[in-house]
């Protein structure tokens, strides 16, 4: 029972992350404000995506290591890595949008 907890919770985090991204992407005012915030401090805005990519890499390494060691809960690390990459992709999507003119 406990072995299935991490993969199930990881998939729940992935689904909630994807739903949150879709919800935020539909709010044009929030996207505009996020874009302005990313533009205000471009170097500082790179810290979160870089840390998220490192987190995703660590999750993949932990997942592969756990599966190689014979632990079935190792599959739970891969949805967490994918959720982190979704966030990085969303930040990149916001940063690459045309700058608002209003």
Biopython code that builds the backbone (N, CA, C, O; Angstrom):
import numpy as np
from Bio.PDB.StructureBuilder import StructureBuilder

atoms = [
    (1, "UNK", "N", (0.832, -1.202, 0.000)),
    (1, "UNK", "CA", (0.000, 0.000, 0.000)),
    (1, "UNK", "C", (0.868, 1.253, 0.000)),
    (1, "UNK", "O", (0.615, 2.179, -0.771)),
    (2, "UNK", "N", (1.884, 1.293, 0.853)),
    (2, "UNK", "CA", (2.742, 2.472, 0.915)),
    (2, "UNK", "C", (3.555, 2.657, -0.352)),
    (2, "UNK", "O", (3.901, 3.781, -0.716)),
    (3, "UNK", "N", (3.859, 1.562, -1.021)),
    (3, "UNK", "CA", (4.652, 1.651, -2.246)),
    (3, "UNK", "C", (3.911, 2.399, -3.342)),
    (3, "UNK", "O", (4.535, 3.032, -4.194)),
    (4, "UNK", "N", (2.601, 2.332, -3.326)),
    (4, "UNK", "CA", (1.803, 2.985, -4.357)),
    (4, "UNK", "C", (1.516, 4.445, -4.025)),
    (4, "UNK", "O", (0.986, 5.171, -4.866)),
    (5, "UNK", "N", (1.851, 4.883, -2.833)),
    (5, "UNK", "CA", (1.514, 6.244, -2.421)),
    (5, "UNK", "C", (2.308, 7.294, -3.194)),
    (5, "UNK", "O", (1.724, 8.271, -3.665)),
    (6, "UNK", "N", (3.608, 7.124, -3.336)),
    (6, "UNK", "CA", (4.424, 8.120, -4.036)),
    (6, "UNK", "C", (4.023, 8.258, -5.502)),
    (6, "UNK", "O", (3.844, 9.384, -5.966)),
    (7, "UNK", "N", (3.874, 7.160, -6.254)),
    (7, "UNK", "CA", (3.448, 7.351, -7.659)),
    (7, "UNK", "C", (2.074, 8.005, -7.792)),
    (7, "UNK", "O", (1.871, 8.838, -8.676)),
    (8, "UNK", "N", (1.140, 7.641, -6.934)),
    (8, "UNK", "CA", (-0.198, 8.230, -7.020)),
    (8, "UNK", "C", (-0.153, 9.721, -6.672)),
    (8, "UNK", "O", (-0.769, 10.541, -7.354)),
    (9, "UNK", "N", (0.567, 10.059, -5.626)),
    (9, "UNK", "CA", (0.680, 11.468, -5.239)),
    (9, "UNK", "C", (1.443, 12.263, -6.296)),
    (9, "UNK", "O", (1.125, 13.427, -6.540)),
    (10, "UNK", "N", (2.435, 11.654, -6.920)),
    (10, "UNK", "CA", (3.193, 12.332, -7.965)),
    (10, "UNK", "C", (2.317, 12.625, -9.183)),
    (10, "UNK", "O", (2.395, 13.704, -9.771)),
    (11, "UNK", "N", (1.494, 11.664, -9.549)),
    (11, "UNK", "CA", (0.582, 11.896, -10.672)),
    (11, "UNK", "C", (-0.435, 12.982, -10.303)),
    (11, "UNK", "O", (-0.811, 13.791, -11.151)),
    (12, "UNK", "N", (-0.879, 13.001, -9.048)),
    (12, "UNK", "CA", (-1.801, 14.048, -8.598)),
    (12, "UNK", "C", (-1.132, 15.425, -8.688)),
    (12, "UNK", "O", (-1.761, 16.391, -9.118)),
    (13, "UNK", "N", (0.126, 15.515, -8.287)),
    (13, "UNK", "CA", (0.860, 16.781, -8.387)),
    (13, "UNK", "C", (0.998, 17.189, -9.852)),
    (13, "UNK", "O", (0.850, 18.365, -10.183)),
    (14, "UNK", "N", (1.279, 16.231, -10.725)),
    (14, "UNK", "CA", (1.405, 16.524, -12.150)),
    (14, "UNK", "C", (0.092, 17.041, -12.727)),
    (14, "UNK", "O", (0.085, 18.023, -13.470)),
    (15, "UNK", "N", (-1.006, 16.395, -12.394)),
    (15, "UNK", "CA", (-2.312, 16.818, -12.910)),
    (15, "UNK", "C", (-2.678, 18.199, -12.377)),
    (15, "UNK", "O", (-3.164, 19.044, -13.129)),
    (16, "UNK", "N", (-2.450, 18.432, -11.095)),
    (16, "UNK", "CA", (-2.757, 19.745, -10.521)),
    (16, "UNK", "C", (-1.861, 20.842, -11.103)),
    (16, "UNK", "O", (-2.308, 21.971, -11.305)),
    (17, "UNK", "N", (-0.612, 20.510, -11.368)),
    (17, "UNK", "CA", (0.289, 21.481, -11.989)),
    (17, "UNK", "C", (-0.193, 21.838, -13.389)),
    (17, "UNK", "O", (-0.243, 23.012, -13.755)),
    (18, "UNK", "N", (-0.547, 20.823, -14.169)),
    (18, "UNK", "CA", (-1.042, 21.081, -15.527)),
    (18, "UNK", "C", (-2.337, 21.885, -15.489)),
    (18, "UNK", "O", (-2.523, 22.800, -16.292)),
    (19, "UNK", "N", (-3.229, 21.552, -14.565)),
    (19, "UNK", "CA", (-4.486, 22.299, -14.451)),
    (19, "UNK", "C", (-4.223, 23.746, -14.030)),
    (19, "UNK", "O", (-4.863, 24.665, -14.542)),
    (20, "UNK", "N", (-3.295, 23.953, -13.109)),
    (20, "UNK", "CA", (-2.953, 25.306, -12.681)),
    (20, "UNK", "C", (-2.340, 26.131, -13.801)),
    (20, "UNK", "O", (-2.607, 27.327, -13.918)),
    (21, "UNK", "N", (-1.521, 25.491, -14.619)),
    (21, "UNK", "CA", (-0.920, 26.195, -15.747)),
    (21, "UNK", "C", (-1.987, 26.600, -16.753)),
    (21, "UNK", "O", (-1.982, 27.727, -17.247)),
    (22, "UNK", "N", (-2.891, 25.693, -17.055)),
    (22, "UNK", "CA", (-3.979, 26.013, -17.996)),
    (22, "UNK", "C", (-4.848, 27.128, -17.427)),
    (22, "UNK", "O", (-5.247, 28.040, -18.152)),
    (23, "UNK", "N", (-5.140, 27.056, -16.133)),
    (23, "UNK", "CA", (-5.969, 28.077, -15.501)),
    (23, "UNK", "C", (-5.284, 29.445, -15.547)),
    (23, "UNK", "O", (-5.922, 30.455, -15.845)),
    (24, "UNK", "N", (-3.984, 29.471, -15.250)),
    (24, "UNK", "CA", (-3.257, 30.742, -15.279)),
    (24, "UNK", "C", (-3.079, 31.272, -16.699)),
    (24, "UNK", "O", (-3.116, 32.482, -16.919)),
    (25, "UNK", "N", (-2.887, 30.377, -17.658)),
    (25, "UNK", "CA", (-2.671, 30.814, -19.039)),
    (25, "UNK", "C", (-3.921, 31.460, -19.623)),
    (25, "UNK", "O", (-3.820, 32.271, -20.543)),
    (26, "UNK", "N", (-5.077, 31.122, -19.113)),
    (26, "UNK", "CA", (-6.325, 31.708, -19.618)),
    (26, "UNK", "C", (-6.575, 33.109, -19.070)),
    (26, "UNK", "O", (-7.407, 33.838, -19.610)),
    (27, "UNK", "N", (-5.876, 33.498, -18.014)),
    (27, "UNK", "CA", (-6.032, 34.814, -17.406)),
    (27, "UNK", "C", (-5.025, 35.765, -18.055)),
    (27, "UNK", "O", (-3.852, 35.790, -17.684)),
    (28, "UNK", "N", (-5.492, 36.536, -19.013)),
    (28, "UNK", "CA", (-4.598, 37.403, -19.787)),
    (28, "UNK", "C", (-3.928, 38.468, -18.917)),
    (28, "UNK", "O", (-2.770, 38.814, -19.151)),
    (29, "UNK", "N", (-4.628, 38.983, -17.936)),
    (29, "UNK", "CA", (-4.047, 39.999, -17.053)),
    (29, "UNK", "C", (-2.905, 39.409, -16.232)),
    (29, "UNK", "O", (-1.869, 40.052, -16.062)),
    (30, "UNK", "N", (-3.085, 38.195, -15.723)),
    (30, "UNK", "CA", (-2.027, 37.552, -14.943)),
    (30, "UNK", "C", (-0.804, 37.270, -15.809)),
    (30, "UNK", "O", (0.329, 37.475, -15.373)),
    (31, "UNK", "N", (-1.033, 36.796, -17.042)),
    (31, "UNK", "CA", (0.078, 36.509, -17.954)),
    (31, "UNK", "C", (0.831, 37.788, -18.276)),
    (31, "UNK", "O", (2.061, 37.792, -18.324)),
    (32, "UNK", "N", (0.098, 38.878, -18.497)),
    (32, "UNK", "CA", (0.740, 40.165, -18.775)),
    (32, "UNK", "C", (1.575, 40.625, -17.587)),
    (32, "UNK", "O", (2.703, 41.086, -17.762)),
    (33, "UNK", "N", (1.029, 40.503, -16.376)),
    (33, "UNK", "CA", (1.771, 40.897, -15.185)),
    (33, "UNK", "C", (3.010, 40.022, -14.984)),
    (33, "UNK", "O", (4.068, 40.517, -14.597)),
    (34, "UNK", "N", (2.871, 38.723, -15.247)),
    (34, "UNK", "CA", (4.023, 37.819, -15.122)),
    (34, "UNK", "C", (5.092, 38.174, -16.148)),
    (34, "UNK", "O", (6.286, 38.126, -15.852)),
    (35, "UNK", "N", (4.663, 38.525, -17.343)),
    (35, "UNK", "CA", (5.614, 38.906, -18.383)),
    (35, "UNK", "C", (6.349, 40.187, -18.001)),
    (35, "UNK", "O", (7.558, 40.299, -18.201)),
    (36, "UNK", "N", (5.623, 41.138, -17.459)),
    (36, "UNK", "CA", (6.265, 42.374, -17.015)),
    (36, "UNK", "C", (7.236, 42.102, -15.870)),
    (36, "UNK", "O", (8.307, 42.706, -15.802)),
    (37, "UNK", "N", (6.862, 41.195, -14.973)),
    (37, "UNK", "CA", (7.773, 40.826, -13.882)),
    (37, "UNK", "C", (9.030, 40.138, -14.379)),
    (37, "UNK", "O", (10.122, 40.398, -13.875)),
    (38, "UNK", "N", (8.885, 39.259, -15.367)),
    (38, "UNK", "CA", (10.055, 38.605, -15.952)),
    (38, "UNK", "C", (10.944, 39.611, -16.668)),
    (38, "UNK", "O", (12.169, 39.481, -16.660)),
    (39, "UNK", "N", (10.329, 40.610, -17.286)),
    (39, "UNK", "CA", (11.092, 41.619, -18.003)),
    (39, "UNK", "C", (11.780, 42.588, -17.042)),
    (39, "UNK", "O", (12.829, 43.141, -17.375)),
    (40, "UNK", "N", (11.217, 42.798, -15.879)),
    (40, "UNK", "CA", (11.776, 43.764, -14.938)),
    (40, "UNK", "C", (13.130, 43.314, -14.393)),
    (40, "UNK", "O", (14.026, 44.132, -14.183)),
    (41, "UNK", "N", (13.271, 42.008, -14.167)),
    (41, "UNK", "CA", (14.528, 41.482, -13.633)),
    (41, "UNK", "C", (14.909, 40.227, -14.429)),
    (41, "UNK", "O", (14.707, 39.111, -13.949)),
    (42, "UNK", "N", (15.449, 40.395, -15.622)),
    (42, "UNK", "CA", (15.673, 39.237, -16.482)),
    (42, "UNK", "C", (16.678, 38.230, -15.924)),
    (42, "UNK", "O", (16.477, 37.024, -16.068)),
    (43, "UNK", "N", (17.739, 38.695, -15.299)),
    (43, "UNK", "CA", (18.728, 37.745, -14.757)),
    (43, "UNK", "C", (18.175, 37.004, -13.552)),
    (43, "UNK", "O", (18.373, 35.796, -13.414)),
    (44, "UNK", "N", (17.495, 37.712, -12.694)),
    (44, "UNK", "CA", (16.918, 37.092, -11.506)),
    (44, "UNK", "C", (15.806, 36.117, -11.884)),
    (44, "UNK", "O", (15.575, 35.132, -11.182)),
    (45, "UNK", "N", (15.128, 36.387, -12.979)),
    (45, "UNK", "CA", (14.045, 35.518, -13.424)),
    (45, "UNK", "C", (14.551, 34.186, -13.972)),
    (45, "UNK", "O", (13.760, 33.259, -14.152)),
    (46, "UNK", "N", (15.820, 34.074, -14.233)),
    (46, "UNK", "CA", (16.387, 32.817, -14.717)),
    (46, "UNK", "C", (16.668, 31.819, -13.595)),
    (46, "UNK", "O", (16.856, 30.631, -13.857)),
    (47, "UNK", "N", (16.698, 32.286, -12.364)),
    (47, "UNK", "CA", (17.064, 31.412, -11.253)),
    (47, "UNK", "C", (16.041, 30.300, -11.063)),
    (47, "UNK", "O", (16.421, 29.138, -10.919)),
    (48, "UNK", "N", (14.751, 30.629, -11.060)),
    (48, "UNK", "CA", (13.726, 29.610, -10.854)),
    (48, "UNK", "C", (13.731, 28.546, -11.950)),
    (48, "UNK", "O", (13.713, 27.359, -11.624)),
    (49, "UNK", "N", (13.755, 28.913, -13.234)),
    (49, "UNK", "CA", (13.791, 27.854, -14.249)),
    (49, "UNK", "C", (15.037, 26.972, -14.169)),
    (49, "UNK", "O", (14.952, 25.763, -14.384)),
    (50, "UNK", "N", (16.172, 27.558, -13.868)),
    (50, "UNK", "CA", (17.392, 26.755, -13.757)),
    (50, "UNK", "C", (17.282, 25.787, -12.585)),
    (50, "UNK", "O", (17.659, 24.622, -12.708)),
    (51, "UNK", "N", (16.773, 26.252, -11.459)),
    (51, "UNK", "CA", (16.593, 25.363, -10.307)),
    (51, "UNK", "C", (15.557, 24.276, -10.600)),
    (51, "UNK", "O", (15.709, 23.140, -10.150)),
    (52, "UNK", "N", (14.517, 24.614, -11.344)),
    (52, "UNK", "CA", (13.505, 23.615, -11.692)),
    (52, "UNK", "C", (14.070, 22.553, -12.631)),
    (52, "UNK", "O", (13.723, 21.378, -12.509)),
    (53, "UNK", "N", (14.928, 22.944, -13.558)),
    (53, "UNK", "CA", (15.558, 21.958, -14.444)),
    (53, "UNK", "C", (16.494, 21.061, -13.646)),
    (53, "UNK", "O", (16.539, 19.853, -13.878)),
    (54, "UNK", "N", (17.238, 21.636, -12.713)),
    (54, "UNK", "CA", (18.095, 20.812, -11.843)),
    (54, "UNK", "C", (17.264, 19.868, -10.989)),
    (54, "UNK", "O", (17.643, 18.713, -10.796)),
    (55, "UNK", "N", (16.143, 20.341, -10.479)),
    (55, "UNK", "CA", (15.238, 19.492, -9.704)),
    (55, "UNK", "C", (14.724, 18.337, -10.557)),
    (55, "UNK", "O", (14.662, 17.196, -10.098)),
    (56, "UNK", "N", (14.356, 18.639, -11.802)),
    (56, "UNK", "CA", (13.867, 17.584, -12.705)),
    (56, "UNK", "C", (14.967, 16.555, -12.963)),
    (56, "UNK", "O", (14.699, 15.354, -12.993)),
    (57, "UNK", "N", (16.191, 17.019, -13.147)),
    (57, "UNK", "CA", (17.300, 16.090, -13.380)),
    (57, "UNK", "C", (17.532, 15.201, -12.161)),
    (57, "UNK", "O", (17.775, 14.002, -12.303)),
    (58, "UNK", "N", (17.459, 15.780, -10.973)),
    (58, "UNK", "CA", (17.628, 14.996, -9.749)),
    (58, "UNK", "C", (16.503, 13.976, -9.598)),
    (58, "UNK", "O", (16.741, 12.843, -9.179)),
    (59, "UNK", "N", (15.284, 14.376, -9.936)),
    (59, "UNK", "CA", (14.160, 13.438, -9.853)),
    (59, "UNK", "C", (14.331, 12.268, -10.825)),
    (59, "UNK", "O", (14.008, 11.129, -10.487)),
    (60, "UNK", "N", (14.830, 12.540, -12.010)),
    (60, "UNK", "CA", (15.066, 11.460, -12.974)),
    (60, "UNK", "C", (16.152, 10.525, -12.463)),
    (60, "UNK", "O", (16.026, 9.305, -12.565)),
    (61, "UNK", "N", (17.214, 11.093, -11.916)),
    (61, "UNK", "CA", (18.297, 10.255, -11.369)),
    (61, "UNK", "C", (17.781, 9.422, -10.202)),
    (61, "UNK", "O", (18.097, 8.237, -10.106)),
    (62, "UNK", "N", (16.997, 10.019, -9.321)),
    (62, "UNK", "CA", (16.426, 9.261, -8.215)),
    (62, "UNK", "C", (15.485, 8.169, -8.708)),
    (62, "UNK", "O", (15.481, 7.062, -8.171)),
    (63, "UNK", "N", (14.698, 8.475, -9.718)),
    (63, "UNK", "CA", (13.782, 7.487, -10.273)),
    (63, "UNK", "C", (14.515, 6.314, -10.884)),
    (63, "UNK", "O", (14.175, 5.158, -10.629)),
    (64, "UNK", "N", (15.521, 6.610, -11.690)),
    (64, "UNK", "CA", (16.297, 5.532, -12.307)),
    (64, "UNK", "C", (17.031, 4.725, -11.245)),
    (64, "UNK", "O", (17.065, 3.496, -11.304)),
    (65, "UNK", "N", (17.614, 5.415, -10.283)),
    (65, "UNK", "CA", (18.322, 4.708, -9.209)),
    (65, "UNK", "C", (17.392, 3.833, -8.385)),
    (65, "UNK", "O", (17.750, 2.710, -8.031)),
    (66, "UNK", "N", (16.220, 4.327, -8.080)),
    (66, "UNK", "CA", (15.256, 3.540, -7.299)),
    (66, "UNK", "C", (14.778, 2.325, -8.077)),
    (66, "UNK", "O", (14.640, 1.238, -7.515)),
    (67, "UNK", "N", (14.529, 2.503, -9.352)),
    (67, "UNK", "CA", (14.082, 1.371, -10.165)),
    (67, "UNK", "C", (15.198, 0.339, -10.332)),
    (67, "UNK", "O", (14.941, -0.865, -10.321)),
    (68, "UNK", "N", (16.421, 0.807, -10.484)),
    (68, "UNK", "CA", (17.550, -0.118, -10.588)),
    (68, "UNK", "C", (17.773, -0.887, -9.291)),
    (68, "UNK", "O", (18.224, -2.032, -9.311)),
    (69, "UNK", "N", (17.458, -0.259, -8.174)),
    (69, "UNK", "CA", (17.605, -0.917, -6.878)),
    (69, "UNK", "C", (16.442, -1.857, -6.582)),
    (69, "UNK", "O", (16.480, -2.601, -5.603)),
    (70, "UNK", "N", (15.413, -1.828, -7.421)),
    (70, "UNK", "CA", (14.292, -2.736, -7.248)),
    (70, "UNK", "C", (13.107, -2.159, -6.507)),
    (70, "UNK", "O", (12.200, -2.899, -6.126)),
    (71, "UNK", "N", (13.094, -0.866, -6.295)),
    (71, "UNK", "CA", (11.971, -0.227, -5.605)),
    (71, "UNK", "C", (10.938, 0.230, -6.635)),
    (71, "UNK", "O", (11.251, 0.999, -7.544)),
    (72, "UNK", "N", (9.727, -0.244, -6.481)),
    (72, "UNK", "CA", (8.690, 0.097, -7.465)),
    (72, "UNK", "C", (8.212, 1.531, -7.332)),
    (72, "UNK", "O", (7.670, 2.089, -8.286)),
    (73, "UNK", "N", (8.401, 2.136, -6.173)),
    (73, "UNK", "CA", (7.951, 3.525, -6.012)),
    (73, "UNK", "C", (8.813, 4.491, -6.810)),
    (73, "UNK", "O", (8.505, 5.682, -6.870)),
    (74, "UNK", "N", (9.879, 4.009, -7.420)),
    (74, "UNK", "CA", (10.748, 4.862, -8.230)),
    (74, "UNK", "C", (10.031, 5.496, -9.405)),
    (74, "UNK", "O", (10.456, 6.536, -9.908)),
    (75, "UNK", "N", (8.938, 4.872, -9.850)),
    (75, "UNK", "CA", (8.157, 5.459, -10.933)),
    (75, "UNK", "C", (7.545, 6.791, -10.525)),
    (75, "UNK", "O", (7.210, 7.601, -11.389)),
    (76, "UNK", "N", (7.395, 7.032, -9.251)),
    (76, "UNK", "CA", (6.786, 8.276, -8.781)),
    (76, "UNK", "C", (7.647, 9.503, -8.982)),
    (76, "UNK", "O", (7.141, 10.624, -8.916)),
    (77, "UNK", "N", (8.936, 9.322, -9.225)),
    (77, "UNK", "CA", (9.816, 10.467, -9.427)),
    (77, "UNK", "C", (9.653, 11.086, -10.818)),
    (77, "UNK", "O", (9.892, 12.281, -10.994)),
    (78, "UNK", "N", (9.256, 10.294, -11.788)),
    (78, "UNK", "CA", (9.157, 10.796, -13.156)),
    (78, "UNK", "C", (8.026, 11.810, -13.349)),
    (78, "UNK", "O", (8.238, 12.803, -14.044)),
    (79, "UNK", "N", (6.835, 11.611, -12.771)),
    (79, "UNK", "CA", (5.816, 12.678, -12.895)),
    (79, "UNK", "C", (6.237, 13.980, -12.209)),
    (79, "UNK", "O", (5.860, 15.062, -12.658)),
    (80, "UNK", "N", (7.013, 13.885, -11.128)),
    (80, "UNK", "CA", (7.490, 15.102, -10.472)),
    (80, "UNK", "C", (8.458, 15.857, -11.381)),
    (80, "UNK", "O", (8.422, 17.085, -11.455)),
    (81, "UNK", "N", (9.317, 15.119, -12.068)),
    (81, "UNK", "CA", (10.231, 15.754, -13.016)),
    (81, "UNK", "C", (9.454, 16.399, -14.161)),
    (81, "UNK", "O", (9.783, 17.501, -14.600)),
    (82, "UNK", "N", (8.438, 15.715, -14.633)),
    (82, "UNK", "CA", (7.629, 16.264, -15.728)),
    (82, "UNK", "C", (6.869, 17.512, -15.287)),
    (82, "UNK", "O", (6.726, 18.456, -16.063)),
    (83, "UNK", "N", (6.383, 17.524, -14.050)),
    (83, "UNK", "CA", (5.696, 18.714, -13.533)),
    (83, "UNK", "C", (6.653, 19.901, -13.475)),
    (83, "UNK", "O", (6.267, 21.022, -13.806)),
    (84, "UNK", "N", (7.888, 19.668, -13.059)),
    (84, "UNK", "CA", (8.876, 20.749, -13.014)),
    (84, "UNK", "C", (9.165, 21.266, -14.419)),
    (84, "UNK", "O", (9.315, 22.471, -14.618)),
    (85, "UNK", "N", (9.242, 20.364, -15.391)),
    (85, "UNK", "CA", (9.489, 20.792, -16.768)),
    (85, "UNK", "C", (8.288, 21.520, -17.354)),
    (85, "UNK", "O", (8.459, 22.407, -18.190)),
    (86, "UNK", "N", (7.072, 21.165, -16.932)),
    (86, "UNK", "CA", (5.888, 21.917, -17.347)),
    (86, "UNK", "C", (5.994, 23.362, -16.870)),
    (86, "UNK", "O", (5.687, 24.289, -17.620)),
    (87, "UNK", "N", (6.421, 23.551, -15.642)),
    (87, "UNK", "CA", (6.551, 24.904, -15.089)),
    (87, "UNK", "C", (7.608, 25.689, -15.853)),
    (87, "UNK", "O", (7.406, 26.863, -16.164)),
    (88, "UNK", "N", (8.728, 25.052, -16.155)),
    (88, "UNK", "CA", (9.785, 25.725, -16.922)),
    (88, "UNK", "C", (9.274, 26.093, -18.313)),
    (88, "UNK", "O", (9.539, 27.189, -18.808)),
    (89, "UNK", "N", (8.554, 25.190, -18.929)),
    (89, "UNK", "CA", (7.988, 25.487, -20.239)),
    (89, "UNK", "C", (6.990, 26.634, -20.200)),
    (89, "UNK", "O", (6.932, 27.450, -21.120)),
    (90, "UNK", "N", (6.212, 26.692, -19.140)),
    (90, "UNK", "CA", (5.236, 27.781, -18.983)),
    (90, "UNK", "C", (5.947, 29.119, -18.799)),
    (90, "UNK", "O", (5.533, 30.129, -19.369)),
    (91, "UNK", "N", (7.002, 29.126, -18.015)),
    (91, "UNK", "CA", (7.775, 30.358, -17.833)),
    (91, "UNK", "C", (8.401, 30.779, -19.153)),
    (91, "UNK", "O", (8.418, 31.966, -19.480)),
    (92, "UNK", "N", (8.918, 29.819, -19.915)),
    (92, "UNK", "CA", (9.505, 30.144, -21.219)),
    (92, "UNK", "C", (8.432, 30.657, -22.180)),
    (92, "UNK", "O", (8.692, 31.567, -22.967)),
    (93, "UNK", "N", (7.228, 30.081, -22.124)),
    (93, "UNK", "CA", (6.138, 30.540, -22.975)),
    (93, "UNK", "C", (5.780, 31.984, -22.649)),
    (93, "UNK", "O", (5.555, 32.792, -23.549)),
    (94, "UNK", "N", (5.728, 32.306, -21.359)),
    (94, "UNK", "CA", (5.421, 33.682, -20.955)),
    (94, "UNK", "C", (6.524, 34.630, -21.416)),
    (94, "UNK", "O", (6.239, 35.717, -21.918)),
    (95, "UNK", "N", (7.764, 34.229, -21.250)),
    (95, "UNK", "CA", (8.885, 35.101, -21.600)),
    (95, "UNK", "C", (8.990, 35.329, -23.103)),
    (95, "UNK", "O", (9.454, 36.387, -23.528)),
    (96, "UNK", "N", (8.571, 34.364, -23.916)),
    (96, "UNK", "CA", (8.704, 34.465, -25.364)),
    (96, "UNK", "C", (7.520, 35.158, -26.035)),
    (96, "UNK", "O", (7.559, 35.415, -27.238)),
    (97, "UNK", "N", (6.490, 35.459, -25.287)),
    (97, "UNK", "CA", (5.326, 36.139, -25.875)),
    (97, "UNK", "C", (5.710, 37.555, -26.297)),
    (97, "UNK", "O", (6.622, 38.149, -25.721)),
    (98, "UNK", "N", (5.013, 38.101, -27.304)),
    (98, "UNK", "CA", (5.261, 39.495, -27.676)),
    (98, "UNK", "C", (4.967, 40.420, -26.500)),
    (98, "UNK", "O", (4.028, 40.197, -25.736)),
    (99, "UNK", "N", (5.766, 41.435, -26.371)),
    (99, "UNK", "CA", (5.618, 42.358, -25.257)),
    (99, "UNK", "C", (4.314, 43.132, -25.384)),
    (99, "UNK", "O", (3.990, 43.599, -26.476)),
    (100, "UNK", "N", (3.545, 43.284, -24.289)),
    (100, "UNK", "CA", (2.279, 44.030, -24.382)),
    (100, "UNK", "C", (2.526, 45.503, -24.659)),
    (100, "UNK", "O", (3.440, 46.115, -24.107)),
    (101, "UNK", "N", (1.694, 46.055, -25.523)),
    (101, "UNK", "CA", (1.867, 47.459, -25.908)),
    (101, "UNK", "C", (0.997, 48.409, -25.107)),
    (101, "UNK", "O", (1.182, 49.624, -25.190)),
    (102, "UNK", "N", (0.054, 47.891, -24.336)),
    (102, "UNK", "CA", (-0.827, 48.793, -23.588)),
    (102, "UNK", "C", (-0.343, 49.113, -22.224)),
    (102, "UNK", "O", (-0.996, 49.861, -21.497)),
]
sb = StructureBuilder()
sb.init_structure("model")
sb.init_model(0)
sb.init_chain("A")
sb.init_seg("    ")
for serial, (resi, resn, name, xyz) in enumerate(atoms, 1):
    if name == "N":
        sb.init_residue(resn, " ", resi, " ")
    sb.init_atom(name, np.array(xyz, "f"), 0.0, 1.0, " ", f" {name:<3s}", serial, name[0])
structure = sb.get_structure()
